[in-house]
């Protein structure tokens, strides 16, 4: 059984979500912008557990405009959570400190 709800905000955009009842697993969400008639639909096909945290494994994204439709399928083969990553940042010499 699915439960559908709508999250609203101050912008003229709505964010409906669908959750699988009993498992509390996000199934789908979408964003619709009436100003340009663009809709983005995201479906979470499968999930995986990484360090006891549920993360998406397969996701489908559909972007629809009045003239075009784009279909994207993502598959995450390797997901890492709480794995330290080296971050290299080079700050140019001409930058000044913020005050």
N, C-alpha and C positions, 0 to 999 in steps of 0.2 A: 504494500500500500504506500502511496506517495502523499506527501504533504507539501502543498505549495503555498508560499507566502510572498508578500511584496514588501520590500524595504523602500521607503521613500526618502528623499532628501530635498534640499532647497533648490537643486537644479531641475530643469525640465526633462529629467531622465528618470526612468524607473528601472529597478533591479529586481525582477522576480526570481525566486530560487525554488528548486524542487529538491526535497530531502526524502530519502528512503526511510519510512517510519520504522521504528524499532531498532534500526542500526545507526541512526543519526549520521548517515553518510550522504554527502552532497552528491546529487545526481546531475543537476544542470542548473545553469543560471544564464541570464541574458541581459543585455543592455540595449535599450531603444532610445534613440535620439529623434524626437519628432521634428526638430528644426531642419534636419537634412535627411530624414527618413532612413536612417542607417540603423540596422539591427545587428548585434553581435551575440551569437548563441554559443555557449560553452557547455559541452557534455563531458562528464567525467565517466569514462567507460569502465576502467578498472583502477583499483587502488593497491598499494603495496605498503608494508610496514617496514619502516627504517628506524632503528633504535626505539621501538615501541611507539612510533608516531606514524599515523596514516598519511601518506602522500600520494598524489596521483601517479598512476603508471601509464595509462593511455587516456588522451584527451582529444576531443574533436572540437574545432573552432570553425564557425561559419560566420562570415561577414557578408551581410546583404545590403546593397544600396539599390536605388531604383534602376540603375543601369548595369550593375555587376554583382556577381556572387563569387566569393572566395572560400574555398574549403581547405582547412589545415588539419592534419592529424599529427599529434605529437606522441612519441613513445619514449619514456624515460627508462633507459636500460640500467643506469646506475644513478642512484640518488644517495647523497651523503647529508647527514645532519650531525651537527656538533663536531665536525671534522675541521680542525684549524687549517686555514688556507693562507698562504703568503700573499700579501697585498703590497705591490710595489708602486709607490707614488713618488713622482719626481716633481718637485716644486721649483719652477723657474726662479732664477736669481732676482729678476725684476719685480717679483711679487712683494707687496708690503704686508705687514701684519695688520689684522683688523683691529680697530680701536673700540 
